[in-house]
């Protein structure tokens, strides 16, 4: 997400010389974020505004990630939950960061249902839909080759088990 406009909207001097300042940041999609704080006397507004932009962008992205994780927990397909910001040229970086966060979140949860609901669809998307190489998947998830091998082995076994079940229509009918 990209900030398209930023401005100082409030500046009130306090009795002790400090200033109560408010900045407004407007994003490419119309989202408006206000940040209010108490600054020491002599605070440089221009430098402060410039320095705060990447912080606000990161906070907005983190808030979006938290909402997306809540959506996944409530049943949204993790592959379709990947944030897409076509207005920015950092789209790929943003998606990779989201997928790393999603995989870490699922692994920390340590419930088998999250393997099925989160890790498997992401792994399947990488391996069979996007046809990424192991090196590309390692890069996207920021993991070592040993971690990738363990991740891939476990999900391949899970995939093979699903394939066996899907291949036997009578067995699937009995389960349903």
NORURQUI-V995231 format. One line per field, one symbol per residue. ss: DSSP state (H for helix, E for strand, C for the rest). phi: phi as a letter, one per 30 degrees, with the letter a starting at -180 (. if undefined). burial: + if it has 16 or more other ideal C-beta (glycine too) atoms within 10 Angstrom, else -. A space follows every 50 residues. Layout:
ss = ???
phi = ???
burial = ???
This chain:
ss = CCEEEEEEEEEEECCCCCEEEEEEEEECCCCEEEEEEEECCCCCHHHHHH HHHHHHHHHHHHHHHHHHHHHHHCCCCCCCCCCCCCCCCCHHHHHHHHHH HHHHHHHHHCCHHHHHHHHHHHHHHHHHHCCCCHHHHHHHHCCCHHHHHH HHHHHHHHHHHHHHHHHCHHHHHHHC
phi = .cdcabadcaacdcddjdbcbbcbcccecjdcbcbcaccddidddddddd ddedddeddddddddddddddddcjddddddedbbddccceddddddddd dddddddddhcddddddbddddddeddcddhddedddedddhbddddded eddddddddddddddddceddddddd
burial = +-+--+------------+-+-+-+-+-----+-+-------------+- -+---++--++--++--++--+-----++-+++-+--------+--+++- +++-++-------++-+++++++++++---------++-++-+----+-- ++--+--++-----------------
